[in-house]
């Protein structure tokens, strides 16, 4: 699964009938981990066991090393703490830059500037895979702001019936444009939403599926 490392350490295992096995001790990994087309150096990879064998404490730091000639490059990585059942992931970098930039350097090997749609989809998927939940949504918002967009996200599309990269930009108070690109094929959609009134809006869709829809919105408690 991308891990190329030497493991050292010692464990004492205990098992009694009717109970899950437990372990005491620790294991350290020294080597590399391949992810997102990058080879990350494991600077710290410690698993400490003090109970159930399936839930060691984690203390891991994996970094994308920067060649000496790339003086202006950012050395980015990911720190993982917590336990195997409840891990906590945090992006790190030297020098310290915003999380969206850390992720771009970690995954793409360069900053956010100049990244195309394919790279944005990889970054958005990486944010979801590495961090998950609200942290992923926050990081996707940072990526959107850094690229001048209002939305960058991985979503399920009813029109394309699969996971898609969604890019969104508000052009005015009435007009919002979405571009959706399938992550598993060539299908794509462009959606233009135009607000006629506070309740009525019209949406034009062009691409794999073309349509014009009229919407009426209301809210209630």
Secondary structure, DSSP 4 states (H G I P E B T S, - for coil): --EEEEEEEEEEEE--TTS--EEEEEEEEEEEEEETTEEEEEEEEEEEEEEETT--EEEEEEE----TT-TT--EEEEEEEEBSSSEEEEEEEES---HHHHHHHHHHSS-STT--HHHHHHHHHHHHHHT-HHHHHHHHHHHHHHTT-SEEEEEEETTTTEEEEEEEEE-SSSEEEEEEEESSSS-EEEEEEEESSSSEEEEEEEESS-EEEEEE-----
